[in-house]
Amino acid sequence: MGQLESVGRRIVAAIKERIHGGAYRPGDRLPSSRAFAAEWGASRTTVTAAYGQLIAEGYLISRQGARPVVARGLAAPPGAAPESMPPARALSGFAQRLLALPAPAPRESFPVADFRYGDLAGADFPVLAWRRALAKVALRRPARLRYGDPQGDPALRAALQGYLWRARGIACSADDILVVNGSQQGLDLCARLLLDPGDRFLMENPGYALARHAFLAAGGEAVPVPVDPDGLLTDALPPARLVYVTPSHQYPLGGVLSAPRRRALLAWAASVDGYVVEDDYDGEYRHDVAPIPPLQTLNPQAVIYAGTVSKTLSPTLRLGYLVLPAALRQAFVEAKRLTDRHAPLLEQEALAEVLASGAYERHVRSIRRRNAERRSVLLAALAESCGQAITVEGAETGLHLVVWLDGVPAARESAIAEAARAAGIGLYPVSPLYDASVPRPETAGFVLGYAALEGDALRRGVAILAAILTQERRTAGTRP
C-alpha cells in the first residue's frame, strides 16, 4: 500500500507539472486511465485515484463516462518562468528591516576544534536527570490536553522563583516571571513592546549582535556606547527608550559593570523614563569569586531581567525567562499569547521537576567545575603556544574569552579565519560585534568559546592558531 500511495503522489505531481508547464491546457482531455497506467507502469486503480485527487483539488473536471478535462483558469501567463522565484510583494517595514540585517554565517563542521561561542559539550548534558523528569511528567497523562498559560507553567515559575533567589539573589514572585522560548524571544518581545520605529536604544559596543538585530528589526535606532573593563561607560548617556547591557559579564569583552556605574545606569533610566534590559546569559559561571549579583536586585521596577538555560543545560531546549517589572507584565503576557500561545509544556514541566529535585543546581556545580578546567587548559595552551604575541581579555567569567593578536591589523581577521578554516578549526572574529557606525580597535581579535571542547581539542586548536599567527607575522614582514 505504501508503494502504491507513493506512485499515486508522483502521478499527481507529474500531471500538475504538465498543466503548469502548458503541456496540458485548459479544456484538454487527459489520457484514459488505461493509457496513463501503461505510461507509468502503474495499475488503473492508482491512476483513477490520482485523477480523483486532482478533481478534488480543482485541477480537473469530471464528466460521467468521459475522460477528465483540465479546468479553466490554470493556463500559465504569457512569458512566465515557472521555475523562477517571484519577487516578494507588499513586505512590511519589519520584513524589509529583517532583510537588511547581515546574513548569518553558514554552519560548518571543523575536524580539529570549533571555537564557536554558545555551543556546549553533549557529554555534559544531565541525561539521566532529564530522562527521569520527562518520564515523570509524560506519565501524568491529564484527562484533557489543552493549551497552557502563556506566562508559563505555574510549577516552573515557582521553581524558578526559588532558584533565582538562591543562585542570583533575585527577590521576585512567580507572577513576575514570563517563560519564553530562549532569551532571544525575550529580547524580541522587549524590542516590539518597548520600541516604536525611530526610537533610540543604547547598546554596548561591542555587544551581542542578535540583541542589536532584534531592536533594529523593531525599527529602533542604535546608539552604540563604549565599554571598558568596568562595563558600559555611563558618564554621558543620551536619552533613549531602553538600554541593553550584560552587566555580570559584558559580552564579548568580559568586563563587570562596577557599582558606581550600576547606580548611574539606574539613575539614567529614571531620568528618561526608560528601561534597562539585563541579559544574564551566563551569570552562573564565575571562576574566581562568587557570581556577581544582577543589576535587577537594585531596582526591580526599572530592569527587565533575561535568563536562560541555554548555557547550563542545552541551547536546543529553547527555554528562558524574563523577570518583569509589574507595570509591564500584562503587555508581555498578551504578546507571548499572540506569538506562540506558550513555550512547550512538556519541557517546562520537566525543567520544573529538575529544579525542584535539586538536580539542576547539582548539575550547574558540576559543569562549572568542568568548564573551569577547560578554561585552565585553554589559558595554559595560549600562554605556551602564543606567549607574548597575544593579549587575553575576559577570561575570569563565562564560557569564552577574547584573544587579541598583538601587532596584527583588524583587516586581517577574515584571512586568518579562512586559514584556520582550511586547517580544520572554527575561528570567529570579534569585528562583527562592533557597531559599524563607529571606529573599532585596530588590532585583530577573536572570540574563543571553549564549553564544547575537551582538553586535547583545545590544545590542538591553539597549536594551529599559533602556527597561523607565526605565518601571518612572517607574511606581514614581506607585505609592502
C-alpha positions in Angstrom: 0.0 0.0 0.0 2.8 2.4 0.8 4.4 1.9 -2.6 1.0 2.3 -4.3 0.4 5.6 -2.5 3.9 6.8 -3.5 3.2 6.1 -7.2 -0.1 7.9 -7.0 1.5 11.0 -5.5 4.1 11.0 -8.2 1.4 10.8 -10.9 -0.5 13.7 -9.3 2.7 15.8 -9.2 3.5 15.0 -12.8 0.1 16.0 -14.1 0.2 19.3 -12.1 3.7 20.0 -13.6 2.3 19.4 -17.1 -0.6 21.7 -16.5 1.5 24.5 -15.1 4.1 24.0 -17.9 1.5 24.2 -20.6 1.7 20.6 -21.8 -1.9 20.2 -20.8 -4.0 23.3 -21.5 -7.4 24.3 -20.1 -10.1 22.2 -21.9 -7.7 19.4 -22.9 -8.8 15.9 -22.1 -6.4 13.7 -20.2 -5.4 10.2 -21.4 -7.6 7.4 -20.4 -6.7 5.7 -17.1 -5.6 2.6 -19.1 -3.2 4.6 -21.3 -1.8 6.6 -18.4 -1.3 3.4 -16.4 0.6 1.9 -19.3 2.8 5.0 -19.5 3.7 4.9 -15.7 3.7 1.1 -15.3 1.0 1.5 -12.6 -2.3 0.0 -12.1 -5.5 1.6 -13.4 -6.7 1.8 -9.7 -3.7 4.0 -8.9 -4.3 6.3 -11.9 -8.0 6.5 -11.1 -7.2 7.5 -7.5 -4.7 10.2 -8.8 -7.4 11.6 -11.2 -9.8 11.7 -8.3 -7.4 13.7 -6.1 -6.8 16.2 -8.9 -10.6 16.5 -9.4 -11.0 17.2 -5.7 -8.3 19.9 -5.8 -10.0 21.6 -8.8 -7.3 20.8 -11.4 -9.6 18.5 -13.4 -13.3 18.4 -14.3 -15.0 15.0 -14.4 -18.0 14.1 -16.6 -19.8 10.8 -16.4 -18.4 8.3 -19.0 -15.8 10.8 -20.3 -12.1 11.4 -19.7 -11.2 14.2 -17.2 -10.8 17.7 -18.6 -8.2 20.3 -17.5 -10.1 23.0 -15.6 -10.3 26.6 -16.9 -8.1 29.3 -15.4 -4.9 27.2 -15.0 -3.0 28.4 -18.0 0.4 29.8 -17.4 0.6 33.6 -18.1 2.5 34.5 -21.3 6.2 34.8 -20.7 6.0 33.3 -17.3 9.0 31.5 -16.0 7.6 28.8 -13.6 10.9 27.9 -12.1 12.0 31.4 -11.2 11.2 32.8 -7.7 8.8 35.7 -7.9 9.8 38.9 -6.1 8.3 39.5 -2.7 5.3 41.9 -2.8 3.9 44.2 -0.1 6.5 43.4 2.5 6.0 45.3 5.8 8.6 47.7 7.1 9.5 45.0 9.7 10.2 42.4 7.0 12.3 44.9 5.0 14.4 45.7 8.1 14.9 42.0 8.7 16.2 41.5 5.1 18.6 44.4 5.6 20.3 42.8 8.5 23.6 40.9 8.0 23.0 37.3 6.9 24.1 34.6 9.4 27.3 32.7 8.6 26.7 29.2 7.4 27.3 26.4 9.9 30.3 24.3 9.2 31.9 21.2 10.8 35.6 21.5 11.9 37.5 18.3 12.5 40.1 19.7 14.9 38.3 22.3 17.1 35.4 24.6 16.7 35.7 27.7 19.0 32.1 28.8 18.3 30.7 30.5 21.4 27.3 29.2 22.6 27.9 25.5 21.9 28.1 23.1 24.9 29.5 19.6 25.2 26.9 17.0 24.5 28.5 14.8 27.2 27.8 17.5 29.8 24.0 17.2 29.4 22.4 15.6 32.5 20.7 12.8 30.5 19.6 10.7 33.5 18.0 13.5 35.4 16.3 14.9 32.3 15.0 11.5 31.3 13.6 10.8 34.7 11.9 14.2 34.7 10.5 13.8 31.2 9.2 10.3 32.0 7.5 11.5 35.2 5.7 14.4 33.6 4.7 12.4 30.5 3.2 9.6 32.6 0.9 12.0 34.4 -1.4 11.9 31.3 -4.0 14.5 32.1 -7.6 13.8 31.2 -7.7 16.7 28.8 -4.8 18.1 26.7 -5.2 21.8 26.4 -3.2 25.0 25.8 -1.3 26.2 28.8 -0.8 29.6 30.5 1.1 31.9 28.1 3.0 33.2 31.1 4.5 29.8 31.7 3.8 26.6 33.7 2.9 27.7 37.3 5.1 24.9 38.7 8.1 26.1 36.6 7.6 29.7 37.6 7.5 28.7 41.2 10.7 26.6 40.9 12.4 29.5 39.0 11.4 31.9 41.7 13.2 29.8 44.4 16.2 29.2 42.2 16.7 32.8 41.3 16.6 33.7 45.0 19.1 31.0 46.0 21.5 31.4 43.0 21.2 35.0 42.0 19.7 36.9 44.9 16.6 38.0 43.0 13.6 38.5 45.2 10.6 38.2 42.9 7.2 36.5 42.8 6.2 33.7 40.4 3.8 36.3 38.8 6.8 38.4 37.8 8.3 35.6 35.7 7.4 35.0 32.0 8.7 31.8 30.4 9.9 32.3 26.9 11.5 30.2 24.1 15.0 31.1 25.0 16.3 34.6 26.0 16.3 35.6 22.3 12.5 35.5 22.2 12.6 37.6 25.4 14.7 40.2 23.7 12.4 40.2 20.7 9.4 40.9 23.0 11.3 43.7 24.6 12.0 45.2 21.2 8.5 45.0 19.9 6.8 46.2 23.1 9.2 49.0 24.1 10.3 50.5 20.8 8.4 52.2 18.0 10.1 52.9 14.7 12.6 55.8 15.1 13.0 55.3 18.9 16.6 55.2 20.1 18.1 52.3 22.2 21.5 52.2 23.8 23.7 49.3 23.1 27.1 48.1 24.5 29.8 48.4 21.8 31.0 45.8 21.2 27.9 43.8 22.1 25.6 40.8 21.4 24.7 41.1 17.7 21.4 39.3 17.9 20.2 41.7 20.6 21.1 44.6 18.3 19.4 43.0 15.4 16.2 42.4 17.4 16.0 46.1 18.3 16.9 47.2 14.8 14.2 45.0 13.3 11.6 46.7 15.5 12.6 50.0 14.0 14.9 51.2 16.8 17.9 53.4 16.1 21.1 52.1 17.7 23.2 54.4 19.8 26.5 52.5 20.5 28.1 53.1 23.9 31.7 52.1 24.5 32.7 49.7 27.2 35.9 49.2 29.3 36.9 46.7 32.0 34.3 48.2 34.3 31.5 47.7 31.7 29.3 50.3 30.0 30.5 53.9 30.1 27.8 55.8 31.9 29.2 59.3 32.0 27.1 60.9 29.3 24.3 58.6 28.2 21.9 60.3 25.8 18.1 59.9 26.1 16.6 56.6 24.8 13.7 54.2 25.4 15.9 51.4 26.7 19.5 50.3 27.2 20.7 46.7 26.7 23.5 45.5 29.0 25.3 42.4 30.1 26.5 43.7 33.5 27.6 40.5 35.1 29.8 39.5 32.2 30.0 42.0 29.3 29.7 40.2 26.0 32.2 39.8 24.5 35.0 41.6 26.4 34.2 40.2 29.8 34.0 43.4 32.0 31.8 43.6 35.1 29.7 46.7 35.5 31.1 48.5 38.5 28.9 49.5 41.5 29.1 53.3 40.7 28.1 52.6 37.1 25.2 50.4 38.1 23.8 53.3 40.2 24.4 55.7 37.4 22.7 53.5 34.9 19.6 53.2 37.1 19.6 56.9 37.6 19.6 57.4 33.9 16.7 55.1 33.4 14.7 57.1 36.0 15.6 60.4 34.3 14.4 59.3 30.9 11.6 57.1 32.0 13.2 54.1 30.2 14.1 50.5 31.0 17.2 48.6 31.4 17.3 45.2 29.7 19.7 43.0 31.6 20.9 39.9 29.8 22.4 37.5 32.4 23.3 35.0 29.7 26.0 33.1 31.7 25.8 34.5 35.2 26.3 31.1 36.7 29.9 31.0 35.6 32.3 33.0 37.7 35.7 31.3 38.1 37.4 33.5 40.7 34.7 34.6 43.1 31.0 34.1 43.7 28.7 35.2 40.8 28.1 38.9 40.6 24.5 39.9 41.8 22.3 41.0 38.9 21.5 44.7 38.3 17.9 43.8 38.8 18.4 43.4 42.5 19.0 47.2 42.9 15.7 48.3 41.2 13.3 45.5 40.1 10.8 48.1 38.6 13.4 49.6 36.2 15.1 46.4 35.0 13.9 43.6 32.7 16.0 40.6 33.7 16.6 37.9 31.0 17.8 34.4 31.9 18.2 31.2 30.1 19.2 27.5 30.4 21.0 27.6 27.1 24.4 27.9 28.8 23.7 25.4 31.6 21.5 22.6 30.1 21.4 23.0 26.3 20.7 25.6 23.6 18.5 23.1 21.9 15.9 23.3 24.7 14.9 26.9 23.9 13.8 27.7 27.4 14.4 31.0 29.0 12.6 33.5 31.2 12.1 37.2 31.9 11.6 38.7 35.3 9.4 41.7 34.6 8.5 45.0 36.3 4.9 44.8 37.4 3.9 47.6 35.0 5.0 45.5 32.0 3.6 42.1 33.0 0.2 42.2 31.2 1.5 43.5 27.9 4.3 40.9 27.8 2.0 38.1 28.6 -0.5 39.1 25.9 2.3 39.4 23.4 3.5 36.0 24.3 0.0 34.6 23.9 -0.2 36.0 20.3 3.3 35.0 19.4 3.1 31.3 20.1 0.5 30.7 22.8 3.2 29.3 25.2 6.5 27.6 25.4 6.5 23.8 25.1 4.7 22.5 28.1 6.4 19.1 28.4 9.8 20.7 28.6 8.5 23.3 31.0 7.2 20.6 33.3 10.4 18.6 33.0 12.5 21.6 33.9 10.3 22.3 36.9 11.0 18.8 38.1 14.7 19.1 37.6 14.8 22.4 39.5 12.5 21.2 42.3 14.6 18.0 42.8 17.8 19.9 43.2 19.3 18.1 40.2 19.6 21.4 38.3 21.8 23.0 40.9 23.9 19.9 41.3 24.4 19.9 37.5 25.4 23.6 37.5 28.0 23.0 40.2 29.4 20.1 38.1 29.6 21.8 34.8 31.0 24.9 36.5 34.0 22.8 37.6 34.3 21.1 34.1 34.3 24.5 32.3 36.8 25.9 34.8 39.1 23.0 33.9 38.6 23.7 30.2 39.3 27.4 30.8 42.6 26.5 32.6 43.6 24.2 29.7 42.9 26.9 27.1 44.7 29.6 29.0 47.8 27.4 29.6 47.8 26.4 25.9 47.6 30.0 24.8 50.4 31.0 27.2 52.6 28.1 26.0 52.0 28.4 22.3 51.4 32.1 21.7 53.2 33.7 24.6 53.6 37.5 24.3 52.1 37.5 20.8 48.6 37.8 22.1 46.6 39.5 24.8 43.7 37.6 26.5 40.7 39.5 27.7 37.6 38.5 29.6 38.7 35.1 30.9 37.5 35.5 34.5 33.9 34.7 33.9 31.7 32.8 31.5 32.4 30.3 28.7 34.5 32.3 26.3 37.4 34.7 26.1 38.8 37.2 23.6 42.2 36.9 22.1 43.8 40.0 20.6 46.6 39.3 18.1 49.1 42.0 19.1 50.5 43.8 16.1 48.1 42.2 13.6 45.7 44.7 12.0 42.0 44.1 12.2 41.8 44.0 8.4 43.5 40.6 8.6 40.8 38.9 10.6 38.9 37.4 7.7 42.1 36.0 6.1 43.2 34.4 9.4 39.8 32.9 9.9 39.9 31.5 6.4 43.3 30.0 7.1 42.0 28.5 10.3 39.0 27.0 8.5 41.3 25.4 5.9 43.3 23.9 8.8 40.2 22.4 10.5 39.4 24.9 13.2 36.5 27.3 13.6 37.7 30.8 14.5 35.3 33.8 14.9 36.4 37.4 14.5 35.3 40.0 17.1 34.7 42.7 14.4 31.0 41.8 13.7 30.2 42.5 17.3 31.1 46.2 16.9 28.7 48.8 15.6 29.6 49.6 12.0 29.0 53.3 12.6 31.9 53.9 14.9 35.6 53.0 14.8 36.7 49.7 16.2 40.1 48.6 17.6 42.8 48.4 15.0 44.0 45.0 16.3 42.7 41.7 15.1 40.7 39.8 17.7 38.8 36.5 18.0 36.2 35.2 20.4 37.1 31.7 21.6 34.3 29.6 23.1 35.5 26.6 25.0 32.5 24.9 26.6 32.1 22.3 23.8 35.7 21.3 23.6 37.8 18.9 25.7 41.5 19.3 26.6 43.1 17.6 23.5 40.9 19.6 21.1 41.7 22.8 22.9 45.4 22.2 22.8 45.4 21.2 19.1 43.3 24.2 18.2 45.6 26.6 19.9 48.6 25.0 18.3 47.1 25.6 14.9 46.2 29.2 15.8 49.8 29.7 16.9 51.1 28.3 13.6 48.8 30.5 11.6 49.8 33.6 13.7 53.5 32.8 13.1 52.9 32.5 9.3 50.9 35.8 9.4 53.8 37.6 11.0 56.2 36.2 8.5 54.0 37.2 5.6 53.5 40.7 7.1 57.2 41.2 7.1 57.2 40.7 3.3 54.0 42.6 2.6 54.6 46.0 1.0 
